[in-house]
Amino acid sequence: MWERFHEGHAHVTMLSICWTPHHAPRAAPHDGRDTGVSATAHPTARRPLRSMLLALVAALLPLLAATVLTAPVAAARERAVPAAALTEVTNFGTNPSNLRMYLYVPQSVTPNPAVVVAVHWCTGSGPDMYNGTEYDTLADRYGFIVLYPSVTRSSKCFDVSSPQALRRGGGSDPVGIKSMIDWVTRTYDADTDRVFATGISSGAMMTNVLLGDYPDVFAAGAAFSGVPFACFATTDGSEWNSACSGGTVTHTPQQWGDLVRNAYPGYSGPRPRMQTWHGTQDDVLRYPNFGEQIKQWTNVQGVSQTPAATDTPQSGWTRTRYGGTGDQAPVEAISLQGVGHNLYAQGMASRVLTFFGLDKSGPAPQPQPGACKVTAGVNAWSTGLTASVTITNTGTTTVDGWKLGFTLPSGQTVTGGWGATYAPSSGAVIATNVSYNGTIAPGASVSIGYQASHGGNSAAPAAFTLNGTACAAG
């Protein structure tokens, strides 16, 4: 249907371009007769008029051509799928495992939109993922496109185990999903630097696989109740790996990282960031898989396995961040105490968007400074202190909205502050800009401060990050 529509308009475009030069030159003799100018009596008068008309046509022709060329493209884009409705797309490209493709395009889709690939669980489907999560309503708010792959094999589980699935371009489900992404980016001129994957259970495992197979395609992923890349690997055609699901497959971080790197040998570009969620009482994909994912993706990212920040964003949750303390750290892990396999709940998708950098208007995540410097001084007394902190943007890019991360020495608790909001009050703290000081131009500085109680250690924090980027201490 799409191809026929496009070809029909291509034909109209060619006719429109051919029509203009054939008809425009006839305007000059017509104008001459209307003004009483005779072609034989006034040969010199006709030439300037014809020259002027031809010059006008020559100037207008590129504009007309551009109009007739772009109009069908815009119309085709609008008619690719209906807006604000889940729509199945067929014939989207190479699809070795016969996946189905469902797409949600919001009414207010942004120019060059981001793409979120939302991958369903075993026994589920693309429409189930659409109905069971809130990515579509978030797309309505922020203007990105949501792609829902759907399995057709009897198990309704994604292939995360075969040798074909565990290498770039090897075949099976990852190749079909990559074709879907290519179709979306072509049709909607989507931003290829802002393609993300998220999934639940089997979809979480596929999220790990997609980020391993196609590190050049995905900017980040979020996996709910998953396992590391290649943990489910089998060679006997089985879809299930009991050792992995039982949490007994363990490797060193280097070994886990090598499994990812071997999926795309020779690739040396940036790697996608990873957010992983797991319940401590998961009886389907046991909790040790959570720690193995952390080992794998910190190694892939080349960051320490020691958390840069630890907090409790919600009762019963423990969040650790690796390689940075900001909302878009290289690796973020959320452990849910006492929660089983079906941990996904409403509200979690918003946290995923924060990690992806899509929870704000505009075409790109919060800018990262090229470099930064932080100086801190403390004025202490017996049980309390005040700290003055100066943030300097030493990079070349303006920071528009910032979060300063630091860890308070043991025994210190923030009791008040100025120039920023501070949370939590102890441990790994994030200071977030207020309305009047959110922009830091290159070379400019912002001063903030806080008051804290202490139990004897009144030292200033030793290290700082700005929007996840480590800063020099001054």
N, C-alpha and C positions, 0 to 999 in steps of 0.2 A: 504493500500500500504506500509506504514511505517512498520507495524507489519510483513508483509510477508518478506520484505527486511531484517529486523533484524533477524527473525527466520532462514532465509536461511544462513546468515553469522554465526549465532551461530552454525549451523550444520557443516559448514566448519571448524570453530574453533575447535570443538571436534575432527574431523578427523585429523586435523593437529597435535593436541596434542598426539593422539594415534599413529600416524605414526612414530614419532621420536624414542621412545624406541624400537619398533619392528625392525627398520632397522639399527640403529646404532650399536648394538652388532655384526652384521654380518660383520662389517668392519675388525675386528681383524683376523679371518681366512683368509679373502681375502688378507690382507696385508702380512700375513705369507707366503702364497704361492708365492706372487710376489717377496719376498726377498729370496726365497729358503729355508725358515725355515720349517722343518717338524714337524708336531704336535706330532708325536710319538718319533722322535729322540731328540727333544729339548723341553720337557714339561716345563722346568723352564723358558725358554726364552719367551714362549707365555704368561705366566701369567702377567709379568710386562707390556707387550704391551697391553694386554686386559684391565688390571687395569687402565693403563693410558688413554686408549680410553674411558672406562666407566666413569672415573673421568671427562674427557673432556665433554662427553655427559651430565653428571650430572650438570656441570657448565653452559653449554649452554642452557639446557632445560628451566630454568626459563626465560632466555632472549627470547627464541623462543616463549614460551607461552605468555609472556607479549606482544610480537610483534603481534601475531595472535589474541590475545584478544583485544588489543587496536585498531588495524587497522580497524576492522569492525565498532567499535564505532565511530572512526573519519570519516569513509566513510559515516556512517548513518547520522552523524551530517551534513556533507556537503550536503547530499541529502534530508534533512528534508524539506527545502523549497529552491527554487532557490534564489541565492543572487541578491541583487539590483533590486528586482521586488516585487510588492505587490502580495501576494499569499494568497488564502483562505486555511485554515486548518480545517478539519472536524474530528469528533470523538476525540475531545480533552479532554473529560471528562464529569462530571456531568454538565448538562445544562438545568435546569428546565424550562426556558422561551424561549428556542429555539433561542438563539443568534447565530450570525455567527461570525467567527473569521478570521480576516485578519492580516497578519504579514509582516513586512518589515525588512529584515536582510541585512545590508550593505555588500558590497564585502570585506571590511576590518574590519569585526567585531572583536572586541578585545577578548582576553581570559577572561572568566568569565564576560561577558558584563553586563552593566546596562540594565534595561528594562523600557521603558516609555509607559504607557497605555494612549492612546489618544482617548478621548471619544467624539462622535459627538453630534450635536444639534438635536432638534426635526425636523422631516421630512428629516433628513440627513441619512448618512450611513457611515460605515467604509471607503469605497472608497472615499466618499465625504470629509471626514476628512483628508484622505491622500492627496487628490488633493488640498484642501483648506488651508493647513498649510505646513510649511517647515520642519517638524520634520524629514522627510526622508532625506533631503539634509544635515541637521545637523547630522543625524546618520552616513551619509557617512563621515563626517569630524571627528566625535568623537568616532565612533565605537560601539554605543549602539544599541539595538533592539527596534523597535516600534511595539506595539500591538494595533490594531484598532478593538474594539468590534463593532458589528453592530446589531441593533434592527430589528426584523422581524414583530412585531405587527403592526397593521394598522396605528397607530399614529406616528410610528417611534420615539417615545419618550421613554426614559429609565424609568423604574419603580423606583421612588424615594419616593413613598408615601405609599405603602402597608406595613402592619406589617411584612410580610416576608422579605421585602427588608431592613427593618430598624433594623435587628438584625443579628449578626454573624451566618452564616450557616443557616439562616432562609429560604432561597429559593430565587426564582426569579433572577433578573439580576446579583446582586452581586456574587451569587454563581457561575454562569456561567463564569463571568469575572475572579474569583479566579481560576477556572479550567484552563482557558486559560493561566494565569500566571504560574500555576504549570507545564503545558505542556512546556512552553518556558524554565523555569528554569531546567527542566529535560533534555530537548533535547539539550540545548546549555550551560548547566552548568553555568547558569547566576548567578550573584551575588545577593543573596537574601537580602542583606543589601542595595541594590541600585535598588529598584523597586519604580517607581513614577507614579503618575496619574495626568493628566491634561484634561480639557474639556471645552466646550463652551456651554452656556445656559443649556439645559437638561444634557449635558455632564459635565457642571460645578456643577450642582446639584448632579450628580452621583459621581463626585470627592469628594464632601463633604461626601456622603454616604459611599464610599469605605474607606475613611480614618477613619470614625467612626466605621464601621463594622470590619475592618481588620487593626487595628493599628500596629499589629506585622508584617504585610506584607509590608506596604508602609513606605518609608522614608520621603516623602514630597508630597504635591499636589499643583496644581495651577488651580484656578477656575476663568473663565471669564464669568461674568454676571450670577452668581449663587445665591443660597439661603442657609441658614444654614442647617446642618443635622437635619432631622425630621421636618423642617418647612412645608414641603408639605404633612405631614402625613395625611392619610385618612383611614377610616374603612369601607367605603361603596363601595369599588371597583373602585372609581373614580380615574383617573390619575391626575386630576387637583385640586388645592387648591387655590381658588380665594383670600382668605384672605392673604395667604402667598405671592402670586404673586403681590397683591396690596400693600404689604409692611405694613400690619396692624397687623401681628403677631410679638409681642415683648415679650421678656422674660428677666429676670435678667441674668447676666453672669453665675451665679451658676446654674440656671435652664437650660440654653442652654448647659452648660458643662455636667450636669447630663444626658441629653438626649443622648449625645455621650457615656458617660461612661456606661449607661444602655444597650447599644448595645452589649457590651462584658463584662458582670458582672464579677468581680473578676480580671480583667486584671490590672496589676500594672506596666507594662513595659513602655518604652519610647513611646511618642506619635509623630506622623508625624508632621512636620512643614507645615504651610499653607501660600500660597500666594493667595490673592484674588484681582480681578480687577472688577471695576464697573463704568459705566457711570452715571453722575448725571441726565441725561434726559432719563434713561431707562424706557420705557413705557410698557414693558412686565413683567419684574421682577423688581419692583420698587426699587429705590435707598436705602430706609431704610434697605433693606436686606443686603447691604454692611456693615453697622454698626452692624447689628445683627450677621453677621459672625465674625466680629472682636471681639465682646463680647464673642462669643462661643469659638473661638479657643485660645484667650488669657487665658480664664478660663481653658480650657483643658490643655494648656501648663503650667499653673500656673505662668503666668507673668502679669505684670501690664498692665492696659488698657491705661496708659499714654505712649505716644510714646517715645521710647528711641532716636529716630532720625526722623526728618522730612526734606524732600528735594523736589526738583522739577527736576526730571531727564529729563523732556521734557516739552516744553511749554504747559500749560493747565493740566499738571499732578501734583498731589500731592501724594507723597509716604511717608507712615509712617511705621516705624519698631518698633516692640514690643519685649522686652526681649533681645535686642541686636541691635547694629548699623551696623553690617556687612552684606555682601551679602546673608548670610544664617541665618538670624535672625529667631527665633521661629515663628513669624508671620510677614508677610509683606503685606501691603495693598496699592493699587494704585487706586486713584480716578481720573477719566477723566472728566474734566469740560465741560459741554455742549454736551456730547457724549451720544448717545442712546444705545439701546440694542445690536446692531451689532457692538461691539467695537473692535473685534479682527482684527489686521492688521499685515502685514508682518513686521518682526523685533521683535515682541513681544515674539516669541518662543525663541529667543536668550536670552532674559531676564529671561524667565522661566528656561532655562538651567543654567544660572548663579545662580539662586536661588537653583536649584537642586544640583549644584556643578559638572555639567557634561560638562562645556564649556572649558575643558582643556584636554590635553592628559594625559594618565595614568589611573590607575584603580580606583582611589579614590578621593573624594573631598579634598580640601586644608586641611592639618592637623590642628587640633585645639589644642592649648596649654593646658596642664593640669592646669597651673597657670601662672600668669604674674604680673609684677610690673612696674609701670610707675612713674617717677619723672619728675617734670616740674618746671622750674624757669624762671622768667621774669625780664628783664631789661627795664624799661619804661622811657619815657620822656613825654613832654607835650601832644603831639598828637599821639605818636607812641610807639612801643615796639618791642623787640625781645624776643622770647621764646626759651629756650633750653629744649628738651625733651629726656629722656633716657628710652628705652624699655628694660626690662630684662625678659627673659624666665625663670621663676622659676619652670617650669614643668619638665617632664622627656622625652618629645618628641620634636624632632627638628621641628621648624617652617620653612617651605619652601614656602615662599610667604606670605606676611602679609598686613593687612589693619588695621590701628589704627583709631578708632573712638573717637571723642570728640566733645563737644559743646562749641563754643566760647561764652564768656560773651556778653551780649547785647551791641551793639555799636562797636564791634571789627570786622575788615575785614582784611583777609590775603592779603598782597600785594607782598609777595615773600616767598621763602623757600628753604631749602637745605636738602638733605638726603631722600627726599620723594616728591611725587606730592600731591597737596592739592586741594580738590574740595568738595563742592563749597567753595567760599571764606568767607562765613559767616554762622552763624547758626550751624547746625550739619555738621561737617567737617569729611571727610575721608582722612587720609594720607596713601598713597600707596607706598610700597617699590620701590626703583629704582634697576637697574640691579645688582649693586655691593653689596647690603646689604639685599637681600631678605631672606637669611637663618640665623636663630637665633638658635644656638645649646642650649641644656639645660645648664643653668647657664650663658649664654653669654648675652651681651647687644648690643644694637644699639642706636646711638645718632643721632637725627635729630633736626631741628629747623625751625622757621618761623619768618617773620616780619609782623607786623600788625599795622594798624591805630586803634585809639580808641577815644571814645567821652567822656572819663572821667573814665571809668572802665578799669583798666589795669591789672586785675587779670588773673591768669593762669586758664585754664580749671580745673574743679573740679573732673571730672571722665573720665575714658578711658576704651575702650574695644579693645581687640586684636582679630581679626577674629571673632567678635561677642561675645567673652568671656570677662566678666568684669574683670578688672585688679585691684590689690591693688594699692593704691596711696602711693608714698614714700616721 
